[in-house]
Amino acid sequence: MEFLQAVSMIEQNGFLKYASQESRDSFLSMSRKRCYQEGEVLFHENETSELVFYLVSGAVSFTFHDKEGKSFILGIAADNTFIGELEVFNNGPRISQAIALQDSEVLAIKKMHFLEIFRKDASALFHFVNYYAKELDYLMRFSLVMNVEKRLALALVKLANLFGRESGQGICIQLPLTQETLAAMVGKPRQRVNRQLKAWELNDWITVKYREVTIHKLEELELFARVSD
């Protein structure tokens, strides 16, 4: 997709759809296009937050490292999503490292311009808060799930909703997913994740190939994730 076409889609589907014309013009005029290749870092943990990114196309993961150096993926951003905005609101350093999971294009805007838009535009701010209310609901439910298998099911369902594309065999998650990535998302060893993926393959719920997951029975995964321990 051409970049200008993608930007046009932002105005139709992203937060700009709910913003005033003045806010749209300000955002697009103050932003600068940046391109990142798969594996490239947008920003590092503990960096000063000077920019906010808006993901036009691609996918970006947020990785946190504990004191022992273990990696945890806090989330994965899809198209029409802000990146690095929370630290701008709380005026703190970056809490995670942002890495492009695939070739990605973003709009980068300085935090002073970003904050000014939301100070002036209540409609855009309301949409922004509404989005994070939904994200917080998911994160709360995810954090309360102690069962690793259910956590994995929740993660796959969310990825399917964000990045899934219908194929002749099911919903293919359009991301270069490795077992290490999934393990970092659920916070458990790769071996345990691998064991559960194989069990679901035997039930014909999913198919796992090199860096690719296809879901055949999304409803079963959703039900599995909802059922109480």
Helices and strands as residue ranges (DSSP letters): H 3-13, G 15-18, H 21-30, E 32-36, E 41-43, E 51-65, E 71-77, E 81-83, H 86-90, E 97-110, H 111-120, H 122-144, H 148-163, E 164-167, E 170-173, H 179-186, H 190-202, E 206-209, E 212-215, H 218-226
